[in-house]
């Protein structure tokens, strides 16, 4: 009987001391680590043990996802070709005038094209559309301190003041104005000074 009483007394003492131990292990210290949000697809199932290899693999996956996203953003085109394919038929600079045969200044770049859609090369605004005897039907787009003219068009599909984005169709190539055949004549000005449009390619 004495043994049973001693055993019960010992058990009750242990229960009290363990309760005290549990109570005193609660800490009011502030959190000393940062919580990082993890994508749901990277969370492990409940009750699955985690080792350092799994943690490293998860970190590598999230790192590679970040680098892929950065690569995609950096490769996103901010400049588009004005035509689907580029073939220069007459460069920027001095050349023989096709009408007079004399050496004269060519202020733009002629690209081979036959009734093809013409694309805005950058985001911008349509500054002017019109027709004159030299340029034929033309569109002038303003891109910050750059102005790009698309000349000798057969038709124009944008209006003055309209916002355009890289790749927006602005017209269709043709041979209007002073032209010997179907092509796209591109001119470019930066801060009001004529420059070679080829730098945009």
C-alpha positions in Angstrom: 0.0 0.0 0.0 2.8 2.3 0.9 4.3 1.7 -2.5 1.1 2.7 -4.3 0.9 5.9 -2.3 4.6 6.8 -3.0 4.0 6.0 -6.7 0.9 8.3 -6.8 2.8 11.0 -5.0 5.7 10.8 -7.4 3.4 10.9 -10.5 1.6 14.0 -9.1 4.9 15.7 -8.4 6.1 15.0 -12.0 2.9 16.3 -13.5 3.1 19.6 -11.5 6.8 20.1 -12.4 6.2 19.4 -16.1 3.3 21.9 -16.1 5.6 24.5 -14.5 8.2 23.7 -17.1 5.8 24.1 -20.0 4.5 27.4 -18.5 8.0 28.9 -18.1 9.2 27.9 -21.6 6.8 30.5 -23.3 8.9 33.5 -24.3 7.8 37.0 -25.0 10.8 37.8 -27.1 10.2 39.5 -30.4 10.5 37.6 -33.7 14.2 37.7 -34.8 13.7 36.4 -38.4 11.9 37.6 -41.5 9.0 35.7 -42.9 9.2 35.1 -46.7 6.1 34.4 -48.7 6.5 31.2 -50.7 4.5 30.4 -53.8 1.7 27.9 -53.1 3.1 25.4 -55.7 6.4 25.2 -53.8 4.7 24.3 -50.4 5.4 20.8 -49.2 2.5 18.5 -48.1 1.6 18.5 -44.4 3.6 16.2 -42.1 6.4 15.7 -44.7 9.9 16.1 -43.2 12.0 18.8 -44.7 15.7 18.4 -45.1 18.3 20.9 -46.3 18.4 19.4 -49.8 14.6 20.0 -50.3 15.0 23.6 -49.1 17.9 24.2 -51.5 15.9 22.8 -54.4 13.0 25.0 -53.6 15.2 28.1 -53.4 16.8 27.2 -56.7 13.4 26.9 -58.4 12.2 30.3 -57.1 15.6 31.8 -58.1 15.3 30.4 -61.6 11.7 31.6 -61.9 12.9 35.1 -61.0 15.7 35.0 -63.6 13.3 33.7 -66.3 10.9 36.5 -65.6 13.7 39.1 -65.7 15.0 37.6 -69.0 11.4 37.8 -70.5 11.0 41.4 -69.5 14.4 42.4 -70.9 13.7 40.6 -74.2 10.3 42.3 -74.6 10.5 44.3 -77.8 10.3 48.1 -77.4 11.3 48.7 -81.0 9.6 47.0 -83.9 10.7 46.8 -87.6 8.6 49.1 -89.8 8.0 46.1 -92.2 7.9 42.4 -91.7 11.2 42.1 -93.7 13.9 44.7 -94.2 15.7 45.1 -97.5 17.4 48.5 -98.1 17.1 49.7 -101.7 18.5 53.1 -101.2 20.6 54.2 -98.2 20.8 57.4 -96.2 23.2 60.0 -97.6 24.3 61.1 -101.1 23.1 59.1 -104.1 22.2 59.5 -107.7 18.7 61.0 -108.0 16.5 58.4 -109.9 14.7 61.3 -111.7 17.6 63.6 -112.6 20.6 61.2 -112.5 22.6 63.9 -110.5 24.2 63.4 -107.1 21.8 64.6 -104.4 21.2 64.2 -100.7 18.8 61.4 -99.7 17.4 62.3 -96.3 16.0 58.9 -95.5 16.1 55.2 -96.1 14.2 53.4 -98.8 13.0 49.9 -98.0 11.6 47.4 -100.5 7.9 47.0 -100.0 4.8 46.3 -102.1 1.4 47.0 -100.6 2.5 45.9 -97.1 1.4 47.0 -93.7 3.7 49.6 -92.1 4.3 49.4 -88.3 5.0 52.0 -85.7 8.5 51.4 -84.6 8.0 52.6 -81.0 5.3 53.8 -78.7 4.3 57.4 -79.5 1.7 59.7 -80.8 0.7 60.6 -84.4 1.9 64.1 -84.9 0.8 64.6 -88.5 -0.8 62.8 -91.4 -1.1 64.2 -94.9 -0.2 64.3 -98.5 2.3 66.3 -100.6 3.8 66.0 -104.0 7.2 64.9 -102.7 6.4 62.4 -99.9 3.0 61.3 -101.1 0.8 60.0 -98.3 2.8 60.2 -95.1 2.5 59.7 -91.4 4.8 61.4 -88.8 5.1 59.8 -85.4 6.6 61.5 -82.4 8.5 59.3 -79.9 9.8 61.6 -77.2 12.6 63.6 -78.9 12.5 61.4 -82.0 10.2 61.9 -85.1 9.9 59.2 -87.7 8.2 59.8 -91.0 6.7 57.0 -93.1 6.3 58.2 -96.8 5.0 57.2 -100.2 2.1 55.2 -98.5 -0.9 54.1 -100.5 -3.2 54.5 -97.5 -3.1 55.8 -93.9 -5.0 54.0 -91.1 -4.3 56.3 -88.1 -5.4 59.9 -87.3 -3.6 62.9 -85.9 -3.3 62.9 -82.1 -3.8 59.1 -81.9 -1.6 57.1 -79.5 0.3 54.3 -81.1 2.3 51.4 -79.7 5.3 49.5 -81.0 3.8 47.3 -83.8 0.7 49.3 -84.4 -0.2 49.4 -88.1 -0.1 53.1 -89.3 -0.6 52.6 -93.1 0.1 50.5 -96.2 3.1 51.0 -98.4 2.7 52.3 -102.0 4.2 54.6 -104.5 2.5 57.9 -103.9 4.2 61.3 -104.5 7.7 61.5 -106.1 8.5 57.8 -106.4 9.7 55.4 -109.1 8.0 52.4 -107.6 6.5 50.7 -104.5 8.7 51.2 -101.4 8.7 52.7 -97.9 10.7 55.9 -97.4 11.7 56.4 -93.7 13.1 59.6 -92.3 14.1 60.2 -88.7 14.9 63.3 -86.7 16.3 63.6 -83.2 15.9 66.9 -81.5 15.0 68.4 -84.9 18.2 67.2 -86.7 18.1 64.6 -89.5 19.7 61.3 -88.6 20.0 57.9 -90.3 16.9 55.8 -89.5 19.0 52.7 -89.6 20.2 53.4 -86.0 16.7 52.3 -84.9 17.2 48.9 -86.4 
